[in-house]
Amino acid sequence: MTLLVANHVNFLLLISVSLANLYCSVHTFVIPTLIRHLLFVLEL
């Protein structure tokens, strides 16, 4: 029983870590792109 709970917790931790990594990579990619677009629009 304890092993099952531990496996479940590990699984949830793995999911949350991968979601956090995805979130970070999306932010580091999307935000500079948005800033570049804004600068481009402002220059027009």
N, C-alpha and C positions, 0 to 999 in steps of 0.2 A: 504493500500500500504506500509506504513512504517513498519507495523508488518511483512509483507511478507519479506521485505528486512532484517529486524532484524533476522527473523528465518533463512534466507539464510546465513547470516553472522555467526550466531551461529553454523550452520551446518558445514560451512567451517572451523571454529575454532576447532570444535570437530574433524573433519577429520585430520587437521594438527597436533593437539595434539596427536592423536592416532598414526599417522605416526611417529612423533618424538619419542614416547615411543617405538614403534617397532624398529626404527633405533637404539636407545640406547640399547635396550635389545639384538639386533643382535650383536652390537659392543662389549658389555660386555661379550657375549658368544663366538663370533668368534675369537676375537683378542687373548685372552689367549690360546685358542685351537691352533691357528696358531703358537704362541710363543712356546708352548709345542712341537709341531711337529718339529719346527726348531731346538729346543734344542736336541730333540731326534735324528734328522738327523746329527747334528753336533757331537754328541757323537759317532756316528758310524764312 
